[in-house]
Amino acid sequence: MNCVPYTVPGRGIISAVFPHPFFLLCLLYLLLISPPLSASLWEEDSGIDFTALSLEELKNVKITSASKTPEKLSDIPAAVFVVTRDDIRRSGATSIPEALRLAPGVQVARISATEWAVNIRGLNELFSNKLLVLVDGRSVYTHVYSGVFWDIQDTVLEDIERIEIIRGPGAALWGANAVNGVISIITRHAQKTRGFQFSALGGNEEGAGSIRYGDRTARGTYYRIYAKYFSRGSLLENDRDIRNDPSKGDWRSGRLGFRADRSGERNRNRVSLQGEIYSSRFQNEISRTVPEFPWTALEKEVSRAWGGHLLSRWEHRFSETSETALQFYYDHYDKDFDGSNVQAHTLDLDFQHRLESFAGHELIWGTDLRYIRDHFQDRPDIRVEPNRDGQYFYSLFLQDKIRLLPQELFLTLGAKFEHNSYTGWEIQPSARILWSVAARHSLWAALSRAVRVPSRVENAGVLDTYVFPSENRDAAAPLPIRIRGSSGLDAESLLAWEIGYRFQSAENFWFAMTAYYHDYDHLLDYRYDENPLCTEDDTVCAGLPLIYANNTGGESYGIEMTADWQVFPFWRVQAAYTFLETATEYNRDREDPLIAALRQGSNPRNQFSLRSSLDMGRDWELDIWFRYVDRLSDSDVDEYISLDIRLAWQIASRAELSLVGQNLLEPDHAEFSSLKVERSYYCKVLCYF
């Protein structure tokens, strides 16, 4: 494995990550110098050991993403699934997108060595623009394309406490872009990561290593620091090895980070501070148009990304019925994409207050202010005008949980009032009801509205591309196309109906089912640009000039089912099935086959997952994971079946050795495009000191 030193261009890492030295000194004072504070505002999860819980206890662990206040999974009127730290460990996943395959209703497809398409309840694509992703309350949704740069989202997987997945709209609490779902990644409290941890992984497709150290200061602050590095290879295309590096290390990434938590004695306050810096590089191939057959040529270049973030959170409890939380974060990234580059700075300040009121009401309200500043470097194929801009987002939300019948019937009403720089004010209401039919049965239903704000590229970008007018590439040269953004776009909107049922027959079995119907309006598509910004010698605009427009609608509906069975204390079986049907009324003005060729979104109609987790004695674990994913008809990608097997040996009380085989049923398979994911093997050593 070749190691590459990571350096940050321009100003130093510290000054890039921390916006002002005075701000950093204030936070360090709160954590290290100030008098002792007190315990957590929310349910303190630092003491939870998910591996020691029974199935019934596991389903009663309180989560926060669905209502911004702790609730039991069985009491939430939404389609919620929790991936625990132990689930991630036993799955053999080596990245966050791979861990998301554990959740029912989440579509995860590998696009390239560095890119995934991740979505819920909709057409999946590289930038699934209706899914909000949070890491410890920090949004990683990028305003560039409206989506997530999954290649820069990483951490030490052993430090993830759980991943809370909400399928369906979460906009009444989380705001614009939480349309089809919310994924909230929550890392462990520093109190639970004391001592040294070391992991090393090596296989035919990747190599990775991480080290972490945690302890407690004399002033009562728990902290951890960590470092992680990995090197991964490319995929296959049409049985052709496209690796550019003989070491198979096309993608190399490293990161450094820390977290500190402090609480005191009187159950009133908690302060948390965390930060991270990272750098990444990989060999990239960009398709360029050439004037002769085969009309396209691949240009190789090194794509780089670096950045970091700083997040602080203060929670205060006034009484048993009144609590507040104040959170601030700063995020920066400098990233190459599609042959271009963007630098983005985000400042976000969030406040919320929970109040248990009279007559069975539980109120929670809050406000948020976010500012994004970006700088695009123009390239021949893509540019943004103006290339520097600032955007403000501010919002207010209110939610009331009303107890209609004690312990039986609950009604939750809420709305988010949000203003953005592109479409102005957006109102996103929600109504949810939960009925505990019997001791172990519950029904819930919801009606919600959510919106997706246009991205920076859709608002002000200019993209030059091409399309072949015929399926026979030899027949004609590609037709140049220019797609222009529009500043007059409206937000895409969704009206969602959901109904769900949960059943727990005994302490060792859990079943949940959700049915839904999503009605979309004002979806963005392309239409002919009647006033293209072209000169007489501009060959691109001599082809097909297009502009973004809200001229599309559509619908999706489906069923999601999951079952969890603790067959014996040493054997657990989990199954999930998802059916999803989408129908989009493309381009209400007029349809054109050339425009249709530009669309890339697609989703599998059926998905099925079956996992077996077996403890073989005190020292051995055997995990088998079978998955079926239906074909992508819109992208002409075949269905595939995947089998992963993990065998782990507890060498000592604080050391584990595991062998993992992934995609064992076939040499390779495509998941989203012509690039193929290969069969892979790796060995992992995990040690605690």
N, C-alpha and C positions, 0 to 999 in steps of 0.2 A: 504494500500500500504506500503510495507516494503522498507525502504530506505537503500541503501548500500553505505558506504563511499568509495570514489574512491581514490586510492593511486597508484602511479606510481612506479614500481619496478626499482631498479638501481638508476641512478642519478636522480636528481630532475627535475621537469617538466620544470622549467624556463630554466635551462641549456640545456635541451634536445630540446626545441623548438627554442631558440635563439642560433645560432651557435657561436656567438662571442659577448661579451659585447660591444666592440667598435663599431661594426656594429649597434647594437641597439641604442647606444648613438647618433650616427650620424643621424639616422632616426628621433629620438625624437627631435634633434636640428632643423632639417628641419621643423618639424611640430609645435613645440611649442615655439622656441626661435628666429629662423631666421626672417629677415624682411618679410613683407607681400609679397606673390607671387601673381600671377594673375589667370585669369579664365581658364576654361577647354580648353584643346586642341580639344577634340571631341565635338560633339553636347552635350550640358549639359542636361542630362536627370533628374537632381535632381528636376526640377520644373514640371515634367509631372505627372498629375493625370489621370491615365487610366480610372478611374470610371467616369470622367466628359467628356470624349471624345465621339463624335459621331462615328458611324461605319466608315465613310469616314476618319475622323481624325485619328482613330485608325489604319487604314491601311496605313496611311502616316507617322506614327511615324518612325523615322530613327533607324535602327538596324545595328550592326557592325560585326556580326559573319560571314556573307557570304563573305565579301570582306575586312575585317579588316579596313573599313572606313565607316562612316555613309551613309546609303542608305535607301530610302523608300522601303517598302515591294513590292510595285508595280513596282519598277525599278530594281529588282534583278533577274538575269538570272539563278535562281536555285529554287528548291522546298523548300521553307522556310515557317515555321509556328512559330507564337509567342504565347506563353502562358503567359498571363499577371498576375499581382498580384491579380487582381480582379477575374480572372478565377480560380486561385488556391483557393482563399477564398470561392467562391461560389460552388466549386466542392465538398467540404467536405473532400478533400484529407488530410491525416495526415503524409505523407512522400513524399519525392521527387519522387521515382518510381511511386507512385500512381498519382501524378500530371502529370507525363509524359503520362499517358493514355489519357489525353486531346488532344494530338497531333495526327493527322492522320498519318498512316504509321509507327507508333511506336508500336512494340509488347512488352507488359509488362505482365509477368506471375509470380505469386507468387510461389516460389519453396518450401520454408520452412518459419518458423517464422522470420528468419533473412535474407533470400536470395530471390532475384528477378532475373529473366532472362529478360534483356532489350536489344532490338535490333531493327535495321532498315533494311529492304530489304534483309533479309537473314535468315539462319537457327539460330533460337534463342536457347541459352543455358546459363548455369550459368555464364560463362565468355565469353560473346559475343565479340570475339576478333577483330572485324572490326568496332568498334564504339568508337569514341573519345569523352570524356566527360570533360568539362572545368567548373570550378567555379571561376568567376572573372578573367579569363585568366590563371588560374592554372590548369594544367592537373592532373586529378585524375585517369588516365589510369595506371593500375599497370603492371609492367614488369614481375611479377611472373608468371601469367597465361595468360597475354594479355587480360585484361578486367577491370572490376570495382568491387571493394569490396563495394557493395551498403550498407552494414550494417554500414559502418563508414562514409557514406556521408549524412550529415544532417546539418540543421541550423534552425533558427527560420523562419518558412515559411512566416510569415507576413513581413519579411525583404527581401524577394526575389522580385526584381523589375519586372523581366520577365525571361522566359526561351526561348531562340532562338534555334529552331531545324532545322537543315539543313539535308534534306533527299537526300542522294547521296554523291559522293566523295567530300571531302574538302581538299584533300591532297596537292593541288597546293599552298595553304596558310598555312595549319596547319600541314602538314608533314605526315610521316608514321603513320599508324593505323587509320587515318581519311578516311576509305575506304567506308563503307556503309552510313556514316553520322557523323554529329557533333552535340552534345548537349552542349549549352553554358548557364550556369546558372549565372545570373547577379544579385547581391544584390543591395540594395538601397543606394544612396548617404547619408552620415551621416547627411546632412542638412535636410533631410526629415524624420528623426527619432528622433526628439527632444522630450523631456519629457519622462514620464514613460509609459511603456506598460506591461500589465500582461495578461496572458492567462492560463486557466486551462481546462483540458479535462478529462472526465472520462466516461467509458463505460464497456461493458461486455468483451471486448477484450484488452483494453489498458487504461492506465492513463498517462497523460503528463502535464507538466507545463513549462512555460517560463516567464522570466522577463527581461526587457530591459530598459535602461536609456540612453538618449542622450541629449547633450547640446552643447554650443559654448563657447570656452575659450575667454579670453580677447584679445588674439592675433589673433583671427579670425579663429581658427581651430574648425571645427565641429567634434564631436565624438559620439560614442555609445559603451556601454558595455552590454553584455547579458549573460544569463545563461539558460540552458534548460536541462530538465530531462524527461525521459519516461520509462515506464515499460509495456511490451507487453507479451502476452501469446503465446502458441504454436498453431499448427494446428491439424487437425484430420487425422488419417490414418485408412482407412477401417472401419469407424464408431467406431474406438477405440480412446479414449482420451489419448494422449501421453504426457500430461503435466506432468512435473516432480516436479512442485512447486505448492502446494495447493493455493498459493496466485495468481496464474496465471501469475506471474512475471518472466517468464523464461528469458526474454531479458530485460536488464536494461542498460541504457546509459545516460551519462551526459556530458555536454560540457560547456566551458566558452570561450568567445571571445570578440573581440573589432574591431572597425573600426574607422579611423580618416581621414578626408578629409580637405584639405586647398587650397584655391584659393584666388587670389588677385584682382587687379583693372584694369589691362591693357590687359586682354585677351591674356596672354602669357604663363602662367604656371599653373599646378595643381599637387599637391602631394597627394598621398593616401597611407595609411598604414593600414594593417589589420592582425589579427592573431587569432588563436584558439587552444585550447587544449581539448581533449576529452578522455573518457574512457568508455569501454563497456564490458559486460559479459553476457553470456547466457549458459543455459544447452544444451549440445550437445550429440547426440547419433551417435556413429561410428560403422559401421558394420564390424565385424571381422569374418574371416573364422575359423570354428571349425571342428574337425575330425569326427563328427557324425551328423546325420540328426537332425535338418534342415540345417546343414552345416554352418549356420551363427548365430552370437550372437551380440546383441547390447551392447556396452560399453558406459556408461555415463561418461561424463567429463564436466568440466567447461571450456568454451572457452572464452578467453579474448582478448581485443584489446585496445591499447591506442596510442596516438600520438598527433601531432599538426603541425601547419604550420605558417609561417610568410611571408607576401607578401607586397611588396612596388612597387609603380608605379609613375613615373615622366613623365609628358607630357609637351611639350614646343611647342609654335607656333611662328615661325619666321615671318610669314606673312599670308595673307589670302590664299596663294597657297602653303605653305610649313609648315609641322608639323612633329614632332617626338614624339616617346614614348619609354621609357626605363623601363623595368619591371624586377624585381628580386623576386624569391621566394625560400624558403627552406621548405621542407616537410619531416616529419618523421612519420613512423608508426611501431609499434611492434604488430604483429597480429598472432593469432593461426588460422590455416586453415588445414582441412583434417587431423587432428591429428598431424600436424607439426607446426612450428613457423618460421616467417621471420621478420627480422628487416631491414628496408630500409630507406636510407637517399637520398634525391634528392635536388640538387642545380640547378637552372635554371636561365639563364640570356638571356633576349630577347630585341631586338632593332628593331624598324621599322620607316620608313620615308615615308611620303606621299608628292608628288610633282605634282602640276598641271602644266603640261608642255605646250608647244606651240602646235598649230594646232589641238586642240581637244583631246590631250592626257592627261590622269591622271595616273601618275606612283605611285606605292607603292612598296617598297622593304624593306627587313629586314633580320636579321640574328639571330640565336639562338644557345646557347651552354648549354648543359645539362649533368650533371654527376650524376650517380646513384651508390650508394654503398650499398651492402646488406650482410646479414649474416643469413644463414639458420641453424636451429637446426635439425639435422637428426633424423628421426623416423623410426621404423621398416618398414612402408609401403611406405615411400617417403624419398628421400635424394637427395641432389644436390651436384655435384662434379665439382669444389671446392665449399665448403659451404660459402666462402667469395669471393666476386668479385666486381670489379668496371667497369662501362660501360660509355663510352663517346658518346654523340650524338651532332653533329654540322651541321648547315644547312644555306642555303641562298635561299631566294625566291625573285621573281620579278614578278610583275603583271602590265599590261598596259591596261587601259580602253580607247578605241578609239571611239570617236564620229564620225561615218561615215556620218550620216545625222542629223542635229540639232533636238533634241527632238524626234527622230523617230527611229534611228538605231544605236546600240552600239555593238561593238565587244570587248570582254575581253580576253586577252591572258596572260597566266601565267605559271610558273613552279617552283617547289621546288627541290633544289639540296641538298640532305641530306646524311650524312655519319653516320653509326652506327657500333658498335663493332662486330656485327654478320655477316652482309652481305655486308658491305662496302658501296659504293656509290649507291644511288637510285635516279632516276630522275622521277618526277611526274608532267607531264604537263597537261594543261587544256585549252580548247577553248570554249568560251560561247558567244552567240549572242542574243540580245534582240531587238524585232521589235514592236514598238507601232503602231499597225495596225490602230487604231482609238482612239478617245479621251478616251474611257473606255475599250479598248481591247488591249491586248498585247500577243505576242508569243515569246517564247524563246527556245533555243536548246543548248545542251552542249555535248562535247566529252572530257572524262577525263581518266587519268590513275592514279591508286593509289596502294600502296603496304602495306602489313602488315608484320612487322618484327617478327621473331620467339621469343617466350617468353624465360625466363630463364629456366623454366622447360623443354621446348621442346629442348633447346640447351644443357642442362647439367644435367637434372634430371633423376632419376631412380625411377619408380613407380611400386610397387608390388600390384596386384589386382587379381581378379578371374572372371571367367565366367562359366555359366552352359552350358555344351555341348548339352543339350536337354531341351525342354520346360517342360518336366516332371522332376521336381526337385527330385522326389524319385528315379529316374532311375540311377543316377550317381552322384558322388561327384563333386563339382566345380573344374574346371581346373585352376590351378594357372597360372598367366600371369605376365611377367615382361616387362614393356615398358621403353625403354632407349632413352634418348635424343641424338641428333646428332649435332656435331659442324659444319657440312658441309652443313647445310640447306640453301636454297635460300629463299628470301622473297616471300610471296604469292602476286599475282598481280591481278589487276582488270582493265578491259577496259569497260567503261560505256558510253552508249548512252542515252540521256535524251531529252525529248521534253515536253514543258508545255504551258498552255494557262490560262490567267486570264481575268476575265470579271467583271466589276462593272456596273450594269444596272442603278443604281441610288445611291443616298447617303445612302440608307438603305439596299443594297444587294451586296454581294461579292461572287464570285465563282472562284475556281481554280482547275485545273486538270493537272496531270503529268503522262506521260507514260515513261517507261524506260526498258532498256535491259542491264543486267550486264553479262559480260563474264569473268570467273575466270580461272586462270592458276596457276600451281605450288602450289596448295592447299596441306596442310599437312594432312597426314593420316598415317596409320601404314603399315609396311611390316615386313616379317619375318626377324629376326636378325640372319644373318649367322655367326656372331662372337660374341655370347653372353658372357658377363663377368660373368662367373659362375665357381664355384668349383664343385667337384664331388658330394658332399653331399648337394648341393643347390637344394632343392625340388622345388623352384619356377621356376628355369630355366629348370627343368625336364618337365615342362608343355609347355607353349607357349611363347618363347622369341620374342619380337617385338621391332622395332625401328621406330622413326619418319622419314618420308621421304616425298619429294615433288612429290607424284605419283598420284595426283588427280586433276581433273578439274571440271568445272561445269558452270551453268548459272542460272540466275533468271530474271524474267520479271514480270511486273505488272502495275497496274493503281492506282493512289491515287486521290481522289476527296474530296473537302471540300466546304461547303456553309455556309454563315453567313448572317442571315436575321434579321434586326431590324424591326419586324412586327409593333410594336408601340413603342413610346418612353419608355414605361414601360415593354416591352416584347421583348426578344431576343431569337432566335432559331439558333442553330448551329448543322450541320450535317456533318458526314465524313464517307467515304467508302474507303476500301483498298482491292485490290486483289493482291495476291502474289503467284507466282508459282516458285518453285525451282527444279532443276534437277542436281544432282551431279554424275559425273562419278567416282565412288569410286574405288580406288586402281587399277590403270592401269596395275600393274604387275599381280596380280591375286586376286580375291575376295574370301573370306572365311566367312562362317556364324558366326564363333566365333569372328572374327574381327568386323563384322557388329554389333554384340551385344554390343560392347564397345561404339558405337556412341550414342550420346544423343541429338543432335541438332534436332529441329523441329520447324515448324511455322504454324500458322493458314492460310488457303488459303484466307478466307474472314473475314473481320472485319467491323462492322458498329457501329456508335455512333450517338446518338441524344440527344441534351441537350436543355432544356428550362429554361430560367432565367426570372422570373416574379417578378416585384416590385408591391406589393399589398399595395398601399397607401404609406405614407412616412416612416412607421416604420416596415413593414413586407416584407420579401423576401421568395419566394418559388422557389427552384431549383430541377428539375427532370432530371436525367441522365440515359438513357437507352443504354446498350451496348450488342452487339452480337459478340461472338468470335467463330470461326469455330473450329472443332476438330483438334487435333494434331495426324495425322494418324501414323507418325513414332513413337510416344510415346504412342499410344493407349489411349489418353485422350479425353474424349467426349467434344462436343461443349457445350457452356453454354450461358445463358442470364442473365444479371445483371441489377438490378434497384436500383439506389441510390436516396434518397429524403432528401433534406435539407430544414428546416423551420427556419428562423432567425427573431428575434425580436430586433429592435433597442430600447433598454430600455431607453437610454438617448443619448445625442449627442455624448458621448464618451464611451458607453457601449453597447455590443451586446451579446445576448444569442441565441445560435443555437442548434437545435436538428437534428441529422443526423442518418439515417438508411441506411446501406449498404448491398448489395446482398439480397434484400428483397424477391425475387421471389422463393427462395428455401433455405432449411436449410444450405446447403453447396454445394460446387462444387470444382472439381479439375481444376487447371490451367496449370500444367506442369508435375506433377507426381501423385503418389497415395495420397500425402498429400492434404488435402482439406481446402479451405477457407470457414469459417463459416459466417452465417448471423450475423451482428453486429450492435450495437447501441451505440451512445455516445452523451453526452451533452458538449457543450463548452461555456465558458465565456471568452470574450475578452474585456479588459478595457484599456482606454487611460487616462492619467492624465497630 
